[in-house]
Amino acid sequence: MALASIHARLLLSASFLRPRLSSSSFSLTSPLAFFPLRFPRASFCCSVSDDLSATTATTVPPATAPPQGKETEEEEKEGGKDPVREAAEALDIRVGKVLKAWRHPEADSLYVEEVDLGEPEPRTICSGLVNYVPLELLQDSKVVVLANLKPRNMRGIKSNGMLMAASDEAHENVELLVPPEGAVPGERIWFGSEDEKDKQSDAATPNQVQKKKIWESVQPNLKTTESCVAVLGSLPMRTSAGKVISKSLKNARIS
């Protein structure tokens, strides 16, 4: 009788606990069981994806798109001229013709030349070439002149320009630069290709050349090539008639 009573109570307890255990088991082990009811399959796979694509297309800019105007500024910067070349374009280098040359009366190492630069009057220029260039070779010769230097008083004679020449490393051999046949006195010389003649900027004033040390920044980059062509870096020195050369000095510096 006692055993029957205990067995009946156990059955009652089991029947009472089974729904609670089942409900508890369902809620603890399957917390996402109701997820499909809130987010239907069609909504999760299509609508959300479509909305995301639309949002990306309409509100997120491409990662590689540059800000307005930035690309142009960078291209202009990349396409800008080299500072040395820009400085060289500020120099007024011209074709000249020596009309008359003589020894300086007060300086044994100097010549005095009257040079036609296409101006109303010839320029007077003093050159330290006595030890390198025979006087007779100067007479009536075509030369290259740096024309926008400040005038200098050289032993009582004001020199208004500089004849440009090539020299070897030891400065034992010096040759005047030679314009090509047909070059016209007064023509401004440039560096680069034939079609860059009309792209030259205005020459600096003598005061600007001195103050900004333009010649000092350009001169170390001037030289002659293996074929004796005068160059700035790799850019040939040109006139309308052709390239400027040294007669025989290769890989020489120019000053």
C-alpha positions as CSV (number, residue, x, y, z in Angstrom):
1,M,0.0,0.0,0.0
2,A,2.8,2.4,0.9
3,L,4.7,1.4,-2.3
4,A,1.6,2.0,-4.4
5,S,1.2,5.4,-2.8
6,I,4.8,6.4,-3.5
7,H,4.5,5.2,-7.1
8,A,1.4,7.2,-7.7
9,R,3.1,10.3,-6.4
10,L,6.1,9.8,-8.6
11,L,3.8,9.5,-11.7
12,L,2.0,12.6,-10.7
13,S,5.2,14.5,-10.2
14,A,6.5,13.3,-13.6
15,S,3.3,14.4,-15.4
16,F,3.4,17.8,-13.7
17,L,7.1,18.4,-14.5
18,R,7.2,17.2,-18.1
19,P,5.6,20.3,-19.7
20,R,7.7,22.7,-17.7
21,L,10.9,20.8,-18.6
22,S,9.9,20.7,-22.2
23,S,9.1,24.4,-22.3
24,S,12.3,25.3,-20.4
25,S,14.3,23.1,-22.7
26,F,12.8,24.7,-25.7
27,S,13.5,28.3,-24.6
28,L,17.1,27.6,-23.4
29,T,18.4,25.4,-26.2
30,S,16.6,27.1,-29.1
31,P,16.6,30.9,-28.4
32,L,16.4,31.6,-32.1
33,A,13.5,29.3,-32.7
34,F,11.2,32.4,-33.3
35,F,13.8,34.2,-35.5
36,P,12.2,33.1,-38.8
37,L,8.9,34.5,-37.6
38,R,10.5,38.0,-37.2
39,F,12.8,37.9,-40.3
40,P,11.2,36.0,-43.1
41,R,13.6,34.1,-45.4
42,A,12.7,36.4,-48.4
43,S,13.4,39.5,-46.4
44,F,16.8,38.3,-45.1
45,C,18.2,37.0,-48.5
46,C,16.9,39.6,-50.9
47,S,15.4,42.8,-49.5
48,V,18.3,43.4,-47.1
49,S,20.9,42.7,-49.7
50,D,19.1,44.9,-52.2
51,D,18.9,47.7,-49.7
52,L,22.6,47.4,-48.9
53,S,23.5,47.6,-52.5
54,A,21.4,50.6,-53.1
55,T,22.8,52.3,-50.1
56,T,26.4,51.6,-51.2
57,A,25.7,52.8,-54.7
58,T,24.0,56.0,-53.7
59,T,25.7,57.2,-50.5
60,V,29.2,55.8,-50.4
61,P,31.6,57.4,-52.8
62,P,34.2,55.3,-54.6
63,A,37.3,54.8,-52.5
64,T,39.6,55.8,-55.4
65,A,37.8,59.0,-56.4
66,P,40.1,62.0,-55.8
67,P,38.7,65.2,-54.3
68,Q,37.6,67.8,-56.9
69,G,40.7,69.5,-58.4
70,K,43.3,67.5,-56.6
71,E,44.2,65.3,-59.6
72,T,44.7,68.3,-61.8
73,E,46.9,70.0,-59.2
74,E,49.1,66.9,-58.9
75,E,49.4,66.5,-62.7
76,E,50.4,70.2,-62.9
77,K,53.0,69.6,-60.2
78,E,54.4,66.5,-61.9
79,G,54.5,68.3,-65.2
80,G,56.2,71.3,-63.7
81,K,59.6,72.4,-65.0
82,D,62.9,71.4,-63.2
83,P,64.1,74.4,-61.1
84,V,67.5,74.4,-62.8
85,R,65.8,74.6,-66.2
86,E,63.5,77.3,-65.1
87,A,66.5,79.3,-63.8
88,A,68.3,78.8,-67.1
89,E,65.3,80.2,-69.0
90,A,65.7,83.4,-66.9
91,L,69.2,83.9,-68.4
92,D,69.5,86.1,-71.5
93,I,72.0,84.1,-73.6
94,R,72.4,85.4,-77.1
95,V,74.3,85.0,-80.3
96,G,77.0,87.7,-80.7
97,K,79.5,88.8,-83.2
98,V,82.8,90.3,-82.2
99,L,83.3,93.4,-84.3
100,K,86.6,94.4,-82.7
101,A,89.0,93.0,-80.1
102,W,92.2,94.3,-78.5
103,R,94.3,93.7,-75.4
104,H,93.3,95.5,-72.2
105,P,95.8,98.3,-71.6
106,E,95.8,97.8,-67.8
107,A,95.4,94.0,-67.5
108,D,97.7,91.5,-69.2
109,S,95.2,88.6,-69.0
110,L,92.2,90.5,-70.4
111,Y,90.9,91.2,-73.9
112,V,88.4,93.9,-74.6
113,E,85.7,93.2,-77.3
114,E,83.0,95.2,-79.0
115,V,80.2,92.7,-79.6
116,D,77.1,93.0,-81.8
117,L,74.1,91.6,-79.9
118,G,71.5,93.0,-82.2
119,E,71.1,96.1,-80.2
120,P,71.5,99.7,-81.4
121,E,75.0,99.9,-80.1
122,P,77.6,97.1,-79.6
123,R,78.5,96.1,-76.1
124,T,81.9,96.3,-74.5
125,I,82.9,93.1,-72.8
126,C,86.1,92.1,-71.1
127,S,87.3,88.5,-71.2
128,G,90.1,86.7,-69.5
129,L,91.1,84.8,-72.6
130,V,94.6,86.1,-73.4
131,N,96.3,82.8,-72.3
132,Y,93.8,80.6,-74.1
133,V,92.5,82.2,-77.3
134,P,94.7,84.0,-79.9
135,L,93.5,87.5,-80.6
136,E,93.2,86.9,-84.3
137,L,90.6,84.1,-83.7
138,L,88.4,86.6,-81.8
139,Q,88.2,89.1,-84.7
140,D,84.8,88.8,-86.6
141,S,84.0,85.6,-84.8
142,K,80.5,84.4,-83.7
143,V,80.3,83.9,-80.0
144,V,77.8,83.1,-77.2
145,V,77.2,85.9,-74.7
146,L,75.5,85.9,-71.3
147,A,73.9,89.3,-71.6
148,N,71.9,89.9,-68.4
149,L,74.7,90.2,-65.9
150,K,75.3,93.4,-64.0
151,P,78.0,95.5,-65.6
152,R,81.4,95.2,-63.8
153,N,84.3,97.6,-63.8
154,M,87.4,95.7,-64.9
155,R,90.5,97.7,-64.5
156,G,88.9,101.0,-65.6
157,I,86.7,99.5,-68.4
158,K,83.1,98.6,-67.8
159,S,82.3,95.1,-69.0
160,N,78.6,94.5,-69.9
161,G,78.3,90.8,-70.4
162,M,80.3,87.5,-70.6
163,L,81.6,85.4,-73.4
164,M,80.8,81.8,-72.7
165,A,83.4,79.1,-73.1
166,A,84.2,75.4,-72.4
167,S,87.2,74.3,-70.4
168,D,88.7,71.0,-69.2
169,E,88.9,70.0,-65.6
170,A,92.3,71.5,-65.1
171,H,91.3,74.7,-66.9
172,E,94.4,74.3,-69.1
173,N,92.4,74.2,-72.4
174,V,89.6,76.8,-73.0
175,E,87.5,77.2,-76.1
176,L,84.8,79.7,-76.8
177,L,81.3,78.3,-77.5
178,V,80.5,78.4,-81.2
179,P,77.0,79.2,-82.6
180,P,76.1,77.3,-85.8
181,E,76.6,78.7,-89.3
182,G,73.8,81.1,-90.1
183,A,73.0,82.1,-86.5
184,V,72.0,85.7,-86.3
185,P,73.5,88.1,-83.8
186,G,71.1,89.1,-81.2
187,E,69.0,85.9,-81.3
188,R,68.2,84.5,-77.9
189,I,69.5,81.0,-77.3
190,W,67.4,78.3,-75.5
191,F,67.7,74.8,-74.2
192,G,65.7,71.8,-75.5
193,S,64.0,70.9,-78.7
194,E,63.5,73.0,-81.8
195,D,59.8,73.7,-81.1
196,E,60.6,75.2,-77.6
197,K,62.0,78.4,-79.0
198,D,58.6,80.2,-78.7
199,K,58.0,78.9,-75.1
200,Q,60.8,80.8,-73.5
201,S,60.0,82.9,-70.5
202,D,61.1,86.5,-70.2
203,A,64.7,87.0,-69.1
204,A,65.4,88.2,-65.6
205,T,66.9,91.6,-65.0
206,P,70.6,91.9,-64.2
207,N,69.6,92.8,-60.6
208,Q,67.4,89.7,-60.3
209,V,70.2,87.5,-61.7
210,Q,72.6,88.8,-59.1
211,K,70.2,88.8,-56.2
212,K,68.8,85.3,-56.8
213,K,72.1,83.9,-57.8
214,I,70.6,82.5,-61.0
215,W,73.8,82.0,-62.9
216,E,75.4,80.3,-59.9
217,S,72.5,77.8,-59.8
218,V,72.7,77.1,-63.6
219,Q,76.4,77.0,-64.3
220,P,77.2,73.6,-62.6
221,N,74.7,71.9,-64.9
222,L,76.3,73.2,-68.1
223,K,78.7,71.0,-70.0
224,T,79.7,69.6,-73.4
225,T,78.8,66.1,-74.5
226,E,81.0,63.4,-76.2
227,S,80.1,65.1,-79.5
228,C,81.0,68.5,-78.2
229,V,77.4,69.8,-78.1
230,A,76.8,72.4,-75.3
231,V,74.0,71.1,-73.0
232,L,72.1,71.9,-69.8
233,G,71.9,68.5,-68.3
234,S,70.8,66.6,-71.4
235,L,69.1,69.6,-73.1
236,P,71.0,71.0,-76.1
237,M,71.8,74.7,-76.3
238,R,70.0,75.8,-79.5
239,T,69.6,78.6,-82.0
240,S,67.3,78.7,-85.0
241,A,70.2,77.6,-87.1
242,G,71.1,74.6,-85.0
243,K,73.0,73.5,-81.8
244,V,75.8,75.4,-80.1
245,I,79.1,73.5,-79.8
246,S,82.7,73.6,-78.6
247,K,85.2,73.0,-81.4
248,S,87.0,70.1,-79.7
249,L,86.5,69.9,-75.9
250,K,84.4,66.9,-74.9
251,N,82.7,66.4,-71.5
252,A,84.0,69.9,-70.5
253,R,82.4,72.3,-68.2
254,I,81.0,75.6,-69.4
255,S,81.3,79.0,-67.8
